[in-house]
Every structure is written in structure tokens, then in C-alpha cells.
């Protein structure tokens, strides 16, 4: 089954963009408009991650879905230009046992749904997730260890987050393809759990 991967650039002058960048739940609700055929229709599953860097003038957003998004259903002027660098691909046709890959994921590391706030607690969590993804020989760095706070109505949620960047060897291509499709960890609606994987040249 095809996956659609989009790179989005936001219009930072748009009021809805500024609000969504400050609250992950507002971002979720805005993006969801592109994955429903109408206001009362079910939302097709999607994953997303906000990428920020000191070098970039503004954040870039990755959005992955099984259905093709309808970006025209977002508020007028929300995107800078339009969806950028959309591509479609099927992980099952790309991954092969023994291939080396680079990966990135921003996730909510937990044990029994309790957040792991300290960086020294997180490598074991990543190793367990990697095994579930069918990855071996994992070497990774951990960065952007943060508390993500967001508001949903009158409630405030706080979750542990960290970004994992590394390399690994594919041991089980089917498991990796399934994990890329579904994401890993909890709090995926808040922009966590999207696993980006790229094959490395031999």
C-alpha cells in the first residue's frame, strides 16, 4: 500500500499557524482537515513531525499518510506556497534484509506509560523499539530531550519527548515496513512517533 510523504512550509504570518506552532493539539486539528472529506467525516490516519534547526528560517513539517491529503482544505494562506516535495512510496518494496539504514524519530519514551525524562533512561527504550522494528546493530544519538506541553480544551498535557538519530541494519524488512506505517510509542497525535528511514549506500 502506498504512503504519501509531504514536506510542508508554514506561513508564519498566519494567525492559525502561530497558534498551532505553540500547541501541538491545535496543529493536529488543523492538519486533520486535510484527511477528512467533510467536517463530520472520519479522519484518515496520519503521522507528523515538526523539524526545527538553528540554520532554518522557519520550521519544516513532515506529514505521512496512507491517503493523499487535500491541502486545499486547510485555512487559506496557511501554507507557504503549497505542499512541497510530495512523494509516494511503499516501504515493502524498498527495505531488504541486511541493508544499512539511517533513521530519525521524535518520540515519547515511556515504561508502562510513565515518561522517561532522563536521557540515561532512554537508550534501553530505543533498543526495545528497534527490536520491534526489525532493526539490529543500532547506534544512535539522543537530542532535544524536552517536556512537550499542549492544551486540549481546559486540560494541559505534558509528555516526555526526545529525538533519536542513528544507523542500523535491517533484520526484518516486514517489521520495519509495519513500524514505518504505524509509528512507534505513545502520543502520536502530538507529532511524535513518525519513523523516517533512508537506505545507506554500501
N, C-alpha and C positions, 0 to 999 in steps of 0.2 A: 504494500500500500504506500502511496506517495506521501511524503511530508513536504510541507511548504515552509521555507525559512525566509523571513523578511528582516531587513535591516532598516530601521526607521530613524529619522531625524526629526526632532520636535521643533515647533515654532515657539521659542522661549518668550515671545511677546504675547502669546495667547494666555488668557486668564485660566482656562481649564488645564493647560499644560503646567503652569506654575503650581496649581493646586495638586495635580496628580503627582508631580515630582516630589512633593512634600508629604504624600500619603499613599502608600502602596495600594491600599484598598480602593482609593479613588482611581488610581491607574488601572487596576483590574476592571473596574466597572466601565471605564472608558473604552478599553481595548475590547471588552466583551461585545460592544455594539457591532464590531466587525465580524462577529462569529454567530450572529443570530439573524434570521431572515425577517424578524419583526420584533417589536418591543415585548410581546407576550410569548415569543417562541423560545425554545430551549437553546442554550449557548453551546456550540460545539467546543470540545476540549482544546485548550491551547496552553503553551508554556511561554514564559517570557523572562528576560533578564536585562537589567539596565547596566550598561557598560560606561564607566567614567574613568577619566585619566587626566593628569595634570596637563598633558600635551593637547588634549582636545578642547575646543572652544565650548562644546556642549556635549551632553551625554548622547550615546547611541544606544538604541534598543533592539534586541533580538527578539523575534516572536516566531515560535514554531507551532505549526498546527497540521492536522490531517485534512482539514477542509481549507479551500482557498479563501482568504479573508476578503471582506468587502470594505476597503478603507474609506470609500466614499461615504460610509455610514457614520464615520467619526465627525465630530463638530467641524464646521467649515473653518479652514485655516489652522487646524490642529497640527498637521504635519508640515514640516518644512519641505515644500515641493510635494513629493508623493512617496509611496513605498519605494525603497531603494534596494537594489541588488536582490530582488526576489529570485529564489531558485527552488526547484523541486527535485527531490531525490528519494531513493528508497534505501535505507541502511542495509537491508538484507543483500543488496546487490554490490555493496561496497566493502563490507567487512569480511575478512578471511582469517582463519586461524593462523597464528604465528606472525601476523603483521604487527609492526610497531605503530603506535598512535600517540598523538599529543591530545590532552583533554583539558577542559576547564569546566568547573561548575561552581556556582554560588549556591550554598545550601544551608539548611537548618540542621546542624549536627545535634542529635539527641540520643539519650538512652532511656527507654520507657517513657518517651515523650517529655523528658526533662532535658532542657537545653544544656549543652556543654559549652560553658562560657570561656574556659581557659584553653589557650592554644595547645598546651601539652596534652590535653584530653582528646584532641581531635584526630590525630593520626590513626588510632585504632578504629575510630568510626569510619574514616575514609577507607581503611583496609577492608572492613566488612562490606562496605558498599561496593568496592571494586570487585570483590569476590562475587557478589550478586550480579555484577555487570559482566562477569566472564572475563575479567582483566587480571593479568599476573605481572610479576616483576614491576610493581608500581613504585615510582619515585615522584614525589610531589612536594611543592612548597605551599605553605598556608599564609594567606594575607587577608587584609580587610576584615579582621575579626571585629565584629560590631554587634551592637544591640539595635535591632530594627524595631522601631515603634510605629504603629499605624492606628488610625482611628476608624471604627466602624460604628456609625451612629454615636451613641454616648459612651461606648466601650473603647478602651485603649488596649491594644495587644502589643506585647514585647516578646520578640523571639531572638534567639542566638543565631548569628549568621557568620559565615566565613567563606572565603574564596579559595578553591583548590586548583592549582595549575600543575600539570605534571605529564609524565610519559608512562606508557605501559605496553604490554604485549597482549594481543587478543588470544584468549584461551578458548572462549566460547562465543562465536560470532552471533548466534541466535539470542543469547542472553544480552549481549551488548546492544543489539538492534532493539530488543524489547525495552531495555532501560533508556535508550535514547528517545524512544517514542513516549514513554510514560513519565520520565523524570525520576528523581530519587529524593528521599527524605520527606519531611513534612512541610507545611506552609507553602506549597507550590503556588497557591493563588496569589502569594505576595511577591512573586518574581524570583522564586527560589527553585532549585532542583533541575533546571534545564542543563543537560549534559551536552557540551559541544565536543566533538571528536573529529580529528583530522589525521589522515594517514601520513606517516613519515616516510620519506624516501629511503630506500635501503642504502 
